[in-house]
Structures are given as structure tokens and as C-alpha cells.
Amino acid sequence: MSKHPYNSALKGNNHIECEPSDFEQLPDGIIFRHDIISDGIPHQMIDCDFIYAEPPWPHGFKTFNERAGVHHNSYNDLAEGIANIIEEMPNYIMMPLGKTLLKKLPEPTHVESIQLNGNPSLLAHWHNYLDHQTKTTEELLMRFGSEYDSMGDFTCGYGAPVWSFLDGGGQTFVASDFDGCCVTVMASILRSEGVY
């Protein structure tokens, strides 16, 4: 598991309070506040080699909404926003998720098992599939960093997926989250770790 903070809805997670940001420009990427439910498709990611996201599980949906200061009606709203991205963007898209969300999304190209933060998860792929031979999401993103130059992430949290991608050799990223505090924290982590 990453040594960096991870934005989780699980009990005992240390949520970081901060001043929210709308946009952060870094030498090799951008991080911006974007809500896929109310703002729609993150078109800034269209040129990324692939898009990866770790959407919230149903039991964490309310917690993330509270942290971001938004009031979405249901988990179905999130599923609809993700489905729109899958349908409208031609990029290779992949997500670790559970069966509840998977049932609400377009038919994936491939589904397999993977470990997400030490827990079992499904990993769904749309529009492509790279046989990656990895067991965890961190290993997966490091592998993708060695194969691809650019990554998009529309649920970036504090940036753990992007960090793994950069550790693997990835060059650029476009990241967003609907919580402006995540934008602030992710930029701060990348700057403090000497990446920039």
C-alpha cells in the first residue's frame, strides 16, 4: 500500500482538512475540481492514453459527498455519470469496482479480480485490454506507467493512483475530483515529495 495519504470513506481514515482549490498546474499535469454528476464528462482527459478511476463504493458515497459539500441524490447518479464517460470517451478506461456499480455500467471489454488497498475488487476494462499480469492496483498502475505516457483520473482523491503511475515511468497526468480539498492535498503531496 502507498506511503501517501489515501482518501477513503472507511472508519479510521485520516481525512485531511484544508483550503479547497479549483485548479492546480504542475509541470507534468493538472489537477482540477470536477464533479462528473453535475459537470459531466471531463473533456480535459480526451488526449490521455488511458483513464483510470477508483469510484466510491455505495457505503462511502454519502461520506464523500459530505466532505465535498455536495448533495447528490443517489448512487445511481454517480453510475450515470460514469456510464456517460464510458460511452462518450474513446479512451481505454479501467476501474476497480464492486458488482453493484458494475451492473449499472455499459458492458466492459474485460473483467478480472484485483486487490484494491488490500481488499478484493473487480477490475473492469472498457475499449481495450492490456494483459498486465499484476495483482494489486498499485502494481497495475506502475505497469501502465511503463507502457503508457499519459493518464487521466476523474476520482483522484489524494493522488495515490497517479503517484503509482509516475513511479512506473508515466510522464503526464490529468486528474480531477469533486472535492476541492483533494485537489489541494494531491498538489501539495506531489510538490513536497520532490516530484516538482
Disulfide bonds with the S-S distance in Angstrom:
Cys18-Cys181 2.16
